[in-house]
Amino acid sequence: MPHLRSFIRCSAALLLAFATGAAVIAVDGLHDKVTPADVVVVPGNTVNADGTLSPRLKARLDAALQLFKHQYCAFILVSGATGKEGVDEAVAMKKYLIAAGVPEDRIIQDSAGFNTEATAKNTAQLLRQRKLGSVIAASQFFHITRLRALLQQQGIPVVGNVHAQYFELRDLYSLPREVAAMLVLVLRREPT
């Protein structure tokens, strides 16, 4: 019996820690901070085989578009890769923004952003090349905390964030996944 009680206590503590982590990530991601920056960074997501954007990706771009239209940023950086659908996400994102009225020279394209970490590394390199500094992170609410942390690990000043105004049932899966991803990020961080 003592082992069972210890197991139950340990399980309850882990569940509580996990739930707390999920709550912190959700609250953080839902709390938009809009302030002027050089660039808004939009990580990719599904682009359908016919080139249309998934509702998630469209919502991310619409959030960035609002920042651009209200002059909170001078550039929009779109980052993605070619998914299983065979379409380059960054190219499709750029086309969407151009069709929405963003001048092509105000869009920075990263077609090698195959995951959030690659997006952060590539963003740092692209910003250095263009002598740009501060960024706003734009993604789904559950993704904001990790996106911001990875950008900051690359030495990028993240001065704000906005979440996409799109919610779906899969967010219930995505939030716990982000808790696990943040735990991995924290555990693998090198001591300073």
DRENLUMZA-821184 format. One line per field, with one value per residue: residue in one letter; residue number from 1; x, y, z of N, C-alpha, C in turn. Coordinates in steps of 0.05 Angstrom, whole numbers, always signed. Example, Ala and Ser with C-alpha at 12.3 -4.5 7.8 and 13.67 -1.06 7.14 Angstrom:
BEGIN
res = (A:S)
n = (1:2)
npx = (+264:+257)
npy = (-114:-45)
npz = (+156:+142)
capx = (+246:+273)
capy = (-90:-21)
capz = (+156:+143)
cpx = (+264:+258)
cpy = (-66:+1)
cpz = (+156:+157)
END
This chain:
BEGIN
res = (M:P:H:L:R:S:F:I:R:C:S:A:A:L:L:L:A:F:A:T:G:A:A:V:I:A:V:D:G:L:H:D:K:V:T:P:A:D:V:V:V:V:P:G:N:T:V:N:A:D:G:T:L:S:P:R:L:K:A:R:L:D:A:A:L:Q:L:F:K:H:Q:Y:C:A:F:I:L:V:S:G:A:T:G:K:E:G:V:D:E:A:V:A:M:K:K:Y:L:I:A:A:G:V:P:E:D:R:I:I:Q:D:S:A:G:F:N:T:E:A:T:A:K:N:T:A:Q:L:L:R:Q:R:K:L:G:S:V:I:A:A:S:Q:F:F:H:I:T:R:L:R:A:L:L:Q:Q:Q:G:I:P:V:V:G:N:V:H:A:Q:Y:F:E:L:R:D:L:Y:S:L:P:R:E:V:A:A:M:L:V:L:V:L:R:R:E:P:T)
n = (1:2:3:4:5:6:7:8:9:10:11:12:13:14:15:16:17:18:19:20:21:22:23:24:25:26:27:28:29:30:31:32:33:34:35:36:37:38:39:40:41:42:43:44:45:46:47:48:49:50:51:52:53:54:55:56:57:58:59:60:61:62:63:64:65:66:67:68:69:70:71:72:73:74:75:76:77:78:79:80:81:82:83:84:85:86:87:88:89:90:91:92:93:94:95:96:97:98:99:100:101:102:103:104:105:106:107:108:109:110:111:112:113:114:115:116:117:118:119:120:121:122:123:124:125:126:127:128:129:130:131:132:133:134:135:136:137:138:139:140:141:142:143:144:145:146:147:148:149:150:151:152:153:154:155:156:157:158:159:160:161:162:163:164:165:166:167:168:169:170:171:172:173:174:175:176:177:178:179:180:181:182:183:184:185:186:187:188:189:190:191:192)
npx = (+16:+39:+72:+35:+7:+49:+59:+10:+11:+56:+41:-3:+23:+55:+15:-10:+33:+39:-11:-8:+34:+10:-31:-2:+25:-20:-45:-4:+3:-47:-47:-37:+16:+25:+69:+112:+157:+212:+202:+150:+145:+124:+111:+107:+53:+4:-4:-50:-52:-70:-52:-79:-86:-85:-136:-112:-61:-75:-101:-57:-27:-64:-64:-12:-16:-52:-20:+19:-12:-29:+18:+55:+98:+153:+166:+146:+162:+160:+161:+174:+170:+173:+119:+87:+47:+70:+79:+112:+111:+127:+128:+74:+52:+75:+52:-2:+1:+19:-25:-60:-44:+7:+69:+117:+171:+170:+165:+197:+225:+231:+247:+266:+247:+234:+218:+201:+248:+285:+262:+272:+329:+340:+313:+344:+391:+373:+354:+402:+429:+399:+404:+365:+326:+287:+230:+162:+126:+82:+31:-6:-41:-20:+30:+61:+94:+138:+157:+173:+213:+251:+266:+289:+331:+365:+385:+351:+314:+252:+197:+143:+80:+29:-31:-61:-127:-159:-188:-190:-210:-164:-128:-131:-99:-52:-35:-18:+25:+59:+73:+105:+145:+166:+187:+228:+259:+275:+304:+346:+373:+433:+475:+486)
npy = (-24:+26:+38:+45:+90:+127:+126:+147:+198:+219:+216:+251:+298:+305:+310:+357:+393:+391:+410:+461:+482:+480:+517:+564:+571:+576:+623:+660:+659:+677:+728:+783:+825:+884:+923:+970:+943:+918:+874:+825:+759:+700:+635:+577:+533:+484:+481:+469:+418:+442:+493:+527:+560:+531:+541:+554:+574:+616:+649:+662:+693:+733:+759:+780:+812:+852:+878:+898:+932:+970:+994:+974:+944:+940:+900:+834:+770:+709:+641:+575:+509:+459:+420:+355:+359:+379:+433:+495:+526:+578:+606:+603:+632:+682:+696:+700:+745:+785:+787:+808:+859:+873:+900:+867:+875:+882:+835:+782:+722:+656:+595:+551:+537:+488:+472:+499:+513:+516:+558:+600:+602:+614:+662:+695:+698:+721:+770:+793:+798:+838:+879:+887:+888:+883:+840:+817:+762:+719:+673:+612:+611:+573:+565:+609:+619:+583:+595:+648:+640:+609:+645:+685:+656:+657:+707:+747:+805:+800:+836:+836:+800:+766:+728:+682:+689:+640:+581:+512:+443:+411:+441:+425:+381:+404:+440:+409:+384:+427:+439:+395:+403:+452:+437:+402:+440:+474:+437:+423:+469:+505:+518:+584)
npz = (+0:+15:-29:-69:-51:-54:-108:-127:-104:-129:-183:-181:-168:-214:-253:-235:-241:-296:-313:-292:-322:-373:-365:-356:-405:-439:-419:-425:-481:-499:-483:-515:-536:-563:-596:-628:-676:-715:-747:-759:-742:-773:-765:-807:-828:-845:-915:-964:-1016:-1063:-1058:-1025:-962:-896:-847:-797:-812:-845:-806:-774:-810:-820:-770:-770:-814:-797:-759:-793:-827:-790:-780:-743:-753:-800:-834:-855:-836:-865:-851:-868:-896:-948:-943:-932:-968:-1013:-1024:-1019:-959:-944:-992:-1008:-965:-973:-1023:-1007:-973:-1008:-1043:-1007:-1004:-984:-999:-1040:-1028:-974:-950:-920:-938:-914:-933:-909:-859:-827:-778:-712:-685:-728:-755:-718:-717:-771:-776:-743:-773:-822:-803:-785:-834:-858:-824:-784:-723:-673:-660:-668:-647:-682:-678:-664:-601:-565:-582:-578:-531:-535:-586:-578:-538:-566:-607:-575:-553:-596:-594:-609:-600:-575:-576:-572:-580:-617:-619:-664:-686:-684:-667:-652:-645:-643:-615:-563:-562:-579:-540:-493:-520:-529:-476:-464:-503:-486:-437:-454:-482:-439:-408:-442:-449:-447:-391:-367)
capx = (+0:+55:+81:+12:+3:+71:+53:-13:+20:+75:+24:-19:+41:+62:-9:-13:+54:+33:-34:+1:+49:-9:-45:+17:+29:-45:-49:+18:-3:-71:-42:-23:+31:+30:+87:+126:+180:+221:+191:+133:+153:+101:+120:+89:+34:-5:-14:-62:-39:-79:-39:-95:-76:-102:-148:-93:-41:-88:-105:-31:-20:-82:-55:+11:-26:-63:+3:+31:-30:-29:+46:+70:+123:+160:+169:+134:+179:+145:+180:+162:+184:+155:+106:+79:+29:+87:+77:+129:+94:+135:+120:+45:+47:+82:+31:-25:+6:+19:-53:-74:-34:+33:+89:+135:+196:+165:+162:+222:+217:+249:+235:+280:+236:+219:+206:+203:+276:+298:+252:+286:+357:+339:+304:+367:+410:+360:+354:+430:+435:+384:+408:+340:+329:+265:+209:+137:+119:+53:+25:-28:-35:-5:+57:+75:+115:+162:+168:+187:+237:+271:+277:+306:+356:+381:+393:+332:+296:+223:+185:+115:+69:+0:-40:-81:-155:-170:-187:-201:-209:-137:-114:-131:-75:-28:-26:+0:+49:+76:+84:+127:+166:+179:+203:+252:+274:+287:+324:+369:+386:+460:+477:+500)
capy = (+0:+51:+43:+55:+118:+143:+128:+165:+225:+227:+220:+275:+321:+309:+321:+385:+409:+392:+428:+488:+489:+485:+542:+586:+574:+587:+651:+675:+660:+692:+756:+797:+849:+897:+946:+972:+926:+918:+851:+806:+732:+682:+608:+563:+512:+469:+491:+446:+411:+461:+518:+543:+559:+520:+562:+561:+590:+641:+665:+673:+714:+756:+773:+795:+832:+874:+893:+913:+953:+990:+1004:+964:+931:+948:+876:+808:+747:+684:+619:+549:+491:+443:+399:+330:+366:+386:+461:+511:+542:+606:+617:+607:+653:+707:+701:+710:+772:+803:+790:+825:+887:+878:+901:+844:+882:+883:+807:+767:+694:+635:+570:+529:+536:+462:+470:+525:+519:+525:+585:+619:+605:+627:+690:+710:+702:+740:+797:+804:+806:+862:+898:+891:+879:+873:+825:+808:+734:+715:+644:+603:+619:+553:+564:+635:+618:+569:+611:+671:+630:+601:+670:+698:+640:+665:+734:+765:+819:+796:+858:+832:+776:+765:+701:+679:+688:+616:+560:+487:+421:+400:+457:+409:+364:+420:+453:+390:+379:+450:+436:+376:+416:+472:+422:+394:+465:+482:+417:+422:+495:+504:+537:+609)
capz = (+0:+15:-56:-84:-43:-65:-137:-131:-98:-150:-207:-177:-170:-242:-266:-226:-254:-325:-316:-287:-346:-395:-359:-360:-434:-450:-410:-438:-510:-504:-475:-536:-529:-588:-594:-653:-680:-743:-762:-746:-751:-775:-773:-826:-820:-868:-940:-978:-1042:-1083:-1052:-1006:-935:-875:-831:-777:-824:-853:-782:-766:-829:-816:-747:-778:-833:-781:-748:-815:-836:-770:-779:-719:-763:-827:-850:-845:-843:-867:-849:-871:-914:-964:-927:-945:-990:-1036:-1029:-1002:-942:-944:-1018:-1006:-946:-987:-1043:-993:-963:-1032:-1051:-987:-1006:-973:-1020:-1040:-1015:-945:-941:-919:-941:-905:-942:-895:-832:-826:-751:-698:-680:-753:-760:-701:-727:-797:-771:-733:-796:-840:-790:-785:-861:-865:-802:-769:-696:-657:-673:-655:-655:-688:-682:-647:-573:-551:-595:-573:-510:-545:-608:-567:-525:-586:-619:-555:-552:-619:-589:-622:-582:-580:-560:-571:-592:-622:-625:-686:-677:-695:-647:-662:-626:-641:-595:-538:-564:-584:-515:-479:-536:-524:-449:-466:-519:-469:-418:-469:-487:-414:-399:-459:-448:-435:-369:-374)
cpx = (+17:+65:+59:+6:+24:+67:+31:-5:+38:+60:+8:-1:+50:+39:-13:+8:+49:+10:-26:+17:+31:-23:-27:+21:+4:-49:-29:+11:-28:-69:-25:-8:+39:+46:+103:+152:+188:+206:+171:+140:+129:+112:+98:+71:+24:-15:-25:-48:-46:-68:-55:-84:-96:-113:-128:-72:-52:-92:-79:-23:-38:-74:-31:+3:-38:-41:+15:+14:-32:-1:+60:+96:+128:+161:+153:+153:+162:+165:+165:+179:+164:+145:+100:+60:+44:+87:+96:+112:+101:+127:+90:+38:+53:+61:+6:-22:+6:-9:-69:-63:-7:+53:+109:+161:+194:+161:+189:+214:+239:+236:+250:+271:+220:+209:+211:+232:+291:+288:+267:+315:+357:+332:+328:+386:+398:+359:+381:+437:+423:+388:+382:+343:+304:+243:+184:+132:+89:+49:+0:-21:-17:+24:+74:+98:+140:+174:+184:+214:+259:+283:+296:+332:+375:+391:+375:+315:+267:+208:+155:+106:+39:-8:-61:-109:-169:-166:-200:-196:-180:-120:-112:-107:-50:-18:-9:+26:+69:+88:+108:+151:+181:+197:+230:+270:+289:+309:+349:+384:+413:+461:+493:+521)
cpy = (+25:+58:+55:+84:+137:+147:+148:+194:+236:+233:+246:+300:+327:+320:+350:+403:+412:+411:+457:+499:+496:+512:+566:+592:+586:+616:+669:+680:+676:+722:+770:+821:+862:+922:+947:+955:+927:+897:+836:+779:+713:+654:+594:+543:+500:+487:+467:+442:+430:+489:+536:+539:+546:+544:+572:+581:+617:+660:+677:+697:+738:+772:+791:+818:+857:+891:+910:+937:+976:+1001:+997:+951:+940:+924:+853:+786:+722:+661:+593:+532:+477:+420:+374:+335:+374:+416:+476:+530:+572:+620:+623:+630:+681:+715:+712:+739:+792:+808:+807:+853:+893:+879:+878:+850:+885:+855:+793:+737:+675:+609:+546:+527:+511:+456:+497:+532:+529:+553:+606:+623:+620:+656:+706:+717:+723:+768:+809:+814:+833:+884:+907:+879:+866:+859:+822:+780:+732:+685:+638:+608:+599:+552:+588:+632:+605:+584:+634:+662:+623:+626:+684:+683:+647:+694:+755:+779:+815:+816:+855:+805:+779:+736:+703:+676:+664:+594:+535:+465:+410:+417:+442:+390:+381:+433:+434:+385:+402:+449:+418:+389:+437:+459:+413:+418:+474:+463:+416:+449:+493:+525:+562:+616)
cpz = (+0:-13:-73:-77:-54:-95:-143:-126:-120:-176:-204:-179:-199:-258:-260:-240:-284:-330:-311:-311:-369:-390:-364:-389:-447:-444:-424:-468:-517:-496:-496:-526:-556:-584:-620:-653:-709:-759:-746:-759:-750:-783:-790:-812:-846:-891:-955:-1005:-1064:-1078:-1033:-978:-916:-859:-809:-788:-833:-829:-772:-784:-826:-791:-754:-797:-818:-769:-770:-824:-816:-763:-753:-728:-792:-846:-838:-855:-842:-868:-851:-889:-931:-948:-944:-969:-1015:-1042:-1009:-986:-944:-970:-1018:-987:-959:-1007:-1030:-984:-986:-1041:-1032:-986:-994:-996:-1017:-1025:-985:-933:-942:-919:-931:-913:-929:-866:-828:-798:-736:-692:-705:-760:-743:-711:-753:-794:-762:-756:-815:-829:-790:-813:-869:-844:-789:-742:-684:-673:-655:-665:-660:-694:-666:-618:-559:-560:-588:-554:-521:-568:-597:-553:-545:-601:-600:-551:-574:-617:-602:-601:-590:-563:-558:-583:-597:-628:-648:-674:-690:-674:-658:-641:-622:-622:-568:-538:-565:-558:-498:-493:-531:-496:-450:-481:-502:-448:-430:-474:-461:-405:-416:-461:-434:-413:-377:-353)
END
